[in-house]
Amino acid sequence: MTRSSMLHGVRPRAGRRAALAVATGLVVALVLSLGPLSPGRAGAASAGGAWKSTSVARSTLFSTNFWSYDVNAKGAGAAAWVDGDGDRRRVRVARRTAGGKWGRPHTLTGSFSWKGLRNYAGTNDIAIDDRGRVTVVWTQSKGKSVVVRTVSSKGKRGWSKPRTLSAKGERTGFPQVAVSGNGYAVVHWAGRFDTSVTDFTLHASYRAPGGTWEAAQRLDVDPAWRPDARASEPAIDDRGVATIAWDEIGAGAGPATSRVRLASRGPATGWTQQTMAEGPLDQPSVATTRDGRLVAAWRDATTIFARHRTPAGGWGPTEQVVTGGVQTPQNATDVGIAETGRAVIYGQEVDVRAGTVLPYVAIQESPGTPWIRENATSPFPAYGYSLFLPQLEVGAGGDVTLTWEQQYRSEKRWPLALARHRAASGAWGEARRLAGRASNPMVGSDARGRTSLVYGAGDRVACCISIRAAKIRR
């Protein structure tokens, strides 16, 4: 699954903490160990110490604002990021071999402004297919507008000419792209993105392997409803079936109502939409296997729900995954599914009375079997807004990697960014922190269970960027 640090511009929800608009410091890539890990103690947040990393690239400007990362089944990876200063930004990209060696960074754009309503110019996402073809999408200011642009890699070094996907004069934000192993691709973005409130639109474009991007289509077409938050990461399988999930709020007068929507399409069909559920619902996400087994998850204030779709398109019943109470709301952070059919939901339980957060995973081996909850650590205090939202990566064989942030009471101390790995066998490794002023770790995993991260870190506030990597251990 593609991972991006574009976690900004979303209306904060109850029990969920919004990310800051600018992350500081270094962009770092780090590779975890292979295969089964020894069990670790839940709650031992820093028991494993910090992972080491090595520098790959330095910033060409002042700081880094957004970055993204993806890994294909063979272990090749790619990262995109934005160098910025007080007036301008530019998008850069670097690729990594399956053996862990990073190539020289390439600058995709010239400098562009990000002032005023163009604040989110530079948000980006990246994806790589099994052949190693990389697709990058980003927003770039053009006059008073902000457009969505894209390039794809050509061979080992070259890049295609940038193409604009959004409409002329549009002000867009936060594109997210997904590619299948064999090269089908889908991208969506927020249109009319002038502010951080919910008055924006949802657009998507589709590409067949070796083809060109189709004309963008608007997905939020019901005037009685409008998007309540940006859509989650899209999913696409090797048949070319793409699925996008988002939540909407009633646009009419009177008490606000909410619903979870899904839009799907194949290579020879247009977009079709359906309502998954109605009520005080939000935080939907979707994930798919290569052959088209899809799982969707969402939540209300106290309960996380899930539903499975077969490759033929049939839906199973709505399943209750985890439930709490008014004083212990549950966040549905992300969902993933292994090629084995193992589904994993990353949840967070918020204890309102104690002021603590407890990250966990809920695991289901196949549709209809019980969901088993496993806590990733012990509850820890939450003192304020988070620098990043947690990440989940489910490997093809069923291994799981998740990240979270733990804060200090004093705002002068940078929070800890932590990651933990659960092997396909069920054995947990130790929770380990990411070195430096770390934030927004992006996780990738290949078909052999090799897991890696790209994250932001800095040696002082709002300064310096590099891409860092550790050698893959075999």
N, C-alpha and C positions, 0 to 999 in steps of 0.2 A: 504494500500500500504506500502511495505517495505520502510524504509528510511535509508539512509547511508550517512556518512560524507565524502565519498571517492570522493571528488570533485577536485582531483588533476591530473595533467598529461594531461590535455586537452589543445590543442592549443587555446589560447585566440582568440575570435572572435570580430568583430567590434560591439560595443555596449554592450558587455558582459565582465564582469571582472572575471579574474581567481582567484581561491582560493589559499591560501598559503599551502605549503606542510606539515606544522606541526602546529597543533592547540595546544594551551597551556591550562593547568589547569585541572579543574574538569570535570568529566562527570556527568551531573545532569539530573534527571528525574523529571518532574513536571506535575501535572494534573490540567487542567482547569475545569471550572464549567460545569454543565450539562444543557442541554435544552436551551430554548430561553434566550438570554441575552438582557439587555437593550441597546438601540441604543447609540453609542458613536460618538464623533465629529471626522470627518475625519480630519487628520492633527494633532490631539492631540497625538503626538507620545508617550509621557510619562504620559498622563492624568491619567492612571490607576495605576501609580507607578510600583513597581517591585513585581513579584510573589515570595512568600516564598517557600523554599524547605528544605528538611532534608536529611542528609547524609545517604547513604546506604553502601558504600564501599570506602576504601582508596586505593591509588596506592601502588603497591608492588615495583615499580621502581621509575622513576624520573618524567615522563610526559606521556601524552596521545596523540597519533598521529592520530588515526582513531577510529570511533565508528559508530554503527548502531543500529536501533531500529525498532520493529514492534509490533502491537497489533492485536489480532484476534477479531472476531465478539462478543465474550462473554466478552471481556475486559482484558483477560490475555495478558501479554506482555513479551518481552525478549529483552535484549540489549547485544551487544558484543562490545569489545573495545580492544585496544592494549596498554599495559604498555611498556614504552621504556626508554632507556637512550642513551648515546653516542655510544654504540656498539651493543646493543641487543634489542630485542623485544620479547613479548609473548602475546598470545591472551587469553582473559578472557571473561566470559559470566555470566549473572545473569538473573533470571526469576522473573516475578511479577504476583501475583494473580489478579483476576478480581476485588478484593476489594482494590487493590493498595499496598499490602504488598510485599516487595522485599525479595527474598531468598538470601542465602549466595552465593557470587561469586564463580565460578568454573574456574580453569585454564585449558585451552584446550591443550596448547603446552608447551614444554620446551623453553628455550631461543634460539633465532636464530638471525643471523647477518642480518643487513640491509644496509651494506656499499656499496658504488660504484653503479654499475648498479642494485644492489638489493635494492635500496632505497625505493621501494614501497612494499617490503615484509611486510606483516601485514595488508594490506588493507582488509576489511572484509564487510560482509553483513549478515543479519539475517531475518528469516521469521518464522511465527507461524500459524498453521492451526487451525480449529475450535476445534479439539480434544486437543489442547495444545501442539502438537508435534512441536518442534523447530528444524529448520535447519540452521546451520551456515556454511558459506563458507569464506575462507580467503586465502591469499597468504603467503607462507612460504619459506624461502630460504633453499636450499639444495645444498651444494657445491657452484658452480658458477651459478646455476639455481635458479629460483623462481617458485614454483609449486602451483597450486590451490588445496586446501584440503577442506574437508567437514566432518561434523559430524551431527547426529540427536539425539535428546533427547530420552531416553528410560524410560518411566514412569515419576515419579516426580523428580528423582534425577540423574539417570544414563545417560550415553552418549555412543553412538556407538563408535567403533574404527574408528579413522580418516582414510579417503580414499582420495587418490590422483585422481583428475579428468583430469588434463592436461598431456600432453605428456612428456616423460622422456627427461630431458635436456632443457626443454623450460624455457623461462624467461617471466613470465606472470604478469599481474597487474589487479586490480580493478574488481574482480568478483561481480556480482549482481544476487540475487536470488529472485524469487517470488513463493509463494505457493497459491493454491486455498483453499477455505474453507474446501474441502473434501480431500485435500492432494496431488493433482497433483503438480509437481514442475518443474521449469526450471531455469537454471543458465547460464549466459554468462560471458566471460572475454576477455581481450585483451591479445593476444599472441605476442611473439617476441617483448616484450615491453622493449626495451633497452634505449630509450630516450623519450622525450616528443613530438617529431615530429610525423608526420602522417604515418610513415613507420611501422605499426603494423598490426596485424590480428585480426579476430573476431571468437570466438569459442563458442559453446553452448552444453549443455547436458540436458537431460530430464529424469524425474522420475515419474512413476505411483504410486498411493497410495499403501503403503506397499511394494513397489518394490525397486530395486536398480538403481543407475544411469546408463544410457546408455553410450556407448562410445561417446566421444566428437566428434562433427562435425564442420568443418570450414564453416562459412557462407559467407565470402567475397571471392567468387570463380571466379569472373570475372577479368581477368588480366588487362583489360583496366581501371579498377577502383580500388581505395583503400580507406579504411575508413579515413574520415576526422576528426573524433573525436570518442571517445568511445561511444558505443551504450547506449541508454537511459534505464531506468528501465524497465524490461520485464513485460508483463501482461499475466495472465493465468486464465481461468474461470473454473467453476465446471464441465464442460464437458471434461476438459483436453486440451483445445485449447490454445496454447501458441503463443505469438506474440512478436517480437523484432523489434525495429526501430533504424536505424542509417543513417547517411549521408555519402556520398562518394564524392571523387573528382577524376577527370580524371587523369589517370596515364601517358598518352601519352604526346608528345611534343605539343607546341602551347598553346593558351589560356586555362586556367583551367576551366572546367565545373563541376557542382555539381548536385547531385540528392539525393532524399530521398528514402531509401529502407526499405521494410518490409519483414520479414521472419515469416511464421506461420506453425504450425504443430498441429496435434491431437494425441491422444494416439495410434492410429492404422495407422498413416500416417507419412511419412518423411517430412522434411522441404521443403516448396515451397516458392518462392520469387517473389516479384513484385516491380516495380518502381512506387512510388506514384506521383512523380512530378520531373521535371528537371528544372534547372536554377540555379541562385545564391541562393541556399536554404540551410538551416541548422536548428539545434535545434529541431529535431523531438522527439515526445514522444507519448506514447499510454497508454490507460487505458481501462478496461473492467468491465462489470457487471458480476455477477455470471452466468447468463444465456447466456452470449456471445455477448451482445451489446457492440461494441468497438468503441472508438473515437480516431482518430489520429490527431495530430497538428504539424505544422512546421511553418517556417517563411522565408521570404527574408528580405532585409535590412529595409523595411518600413512596411511590412504587415504580419499579422499572418493568417494562413489558417487552416481549419479543414475539416475532412471528417469522415463519419460514416459508419460502417460495421454492417450488420444485423447478427443475430445468424446463419442464413443460408449461410452467406459468401458474400452476395451482398453488393456492395458499392454504397453509395449515391454520389451526386455531390460534388466537392470541394467548400467549403464555405469560403468567406472572413469574418474574424472575427473582426479584428481591423486593421486600416491602419493609417499611419502617413505621414511623408514626409522625404526628405533627411536630414533635420535638426532635425527630431524627430523619429529616428529608434525605432522599437518595438522588444523587446526580448520576445520569447516564452519560459518561464521558465519551465512550467510543465502543464500537463493536468490530470484531474480526472473525474470520472463519478459515480454518485450515483445509487443505485438500482432502484430509481424512474425514471432514464433516464436523470436526470439533468446533463449536461456536464459543466465543469468549466475549463477555461484556465487561468493560472497565467501569466500575462504579465508585462513588465516593459517598460515604455516610457522614452527614453533618450533624453533630450533636449540638443543638442550639443552646441547651442549658450549660454544657461544659465548655462551649466555644472550641470544640475540637473537630478535626477531619480524620476520617479513616478510609484510605484507599483499599480497594479489594478487586478481585476478579470473580465473576460468576461463570462457571464452565459447564457446558452441556456437550456430551459426546455425540449425540445424534438427536434429531427432532423428536419431541415427545418424551425423552428421558429427563430425569431430574436435573435441575440447575444446582450445581454445588458451589457454594461461596467459599473463597479462601482469601483471608486478609493478607495484604502485602507487607504490612508493618503494624505497629501499635498506633492508637489514636495520638494525634499531636495537635498543639494549639495553632489556631489560625488567627493572626493578629491584624490582618488587613488584606488589601487587594494583592492578588498573585501576579508575579511577573510573567507567568506562562500557565497555560492549561495543560493538564496531564496528557501523555501520549501512550498509545497501545499499539503493539505490533504482534501479529499472530503469524508465525512461520508456516510454511507449507506442511511441515510434519507435525504441527501442533504445539511447538514451543511458543512461549509468551514472554514479551518484554514490556515493561511499563515504567513510566517516569512520574515523578511528583516533586513538589517543592515544599520545603519546611522552613518556616520563618523564625527569626529571632524576635524577641520582644522589642529590642532596640532597633529602630530603623537605620541606625548607622552601620549595622552589620548586615552584609549581603546574605540573602537566604541560601540555604543548601538546595542544590539540584541533585536529585537522587534517581537511580535506576535499579531495577531488579529483574532478574531473568528466571523464568520457570521452564525447565526442560520438558520435552514432550513426555518424558516418563513421569512427570509430576514433581520432581525434585527441585526445590527452590535454591538458587544461589544466594549469596549474601547481598544485601542492599549496599550499593556503593555510591559515593558522591562523585560528581564531576568537578574537576579541579578548577580553581579560579573563580571569578565572578560569573558563574554559569547561569544560563537561562535558556528556555525554549529548546530543549533537546529534541531533535527529529530522529526517529528510529527507522531503520531499514533491516530487512532480513532476506536471505536467499534460500534456495531450496534445500541446502545442506544444514540449515539452522545457524549459519553464521550471522550474528547480529551486530550492527554498528549504529553509531549515533553521530549526528552533526549538531552542535550546539553553540550558543553564544557565550563568550567569556571575555573578560577584560582585566588588565592589570591595574586600571584605575577607571573611575566613573566616566562614561560617555567617551571612550577613547579606544582606538586600536582595533583592528580586526586581523585575524589570520585564520586560515583553515588548517586544522591540525588532525593528525591521524596516527593510529597505533598499528603496528604490524599484526596481521591476523595470525593467531596461534592455532596450530593444527594438532 
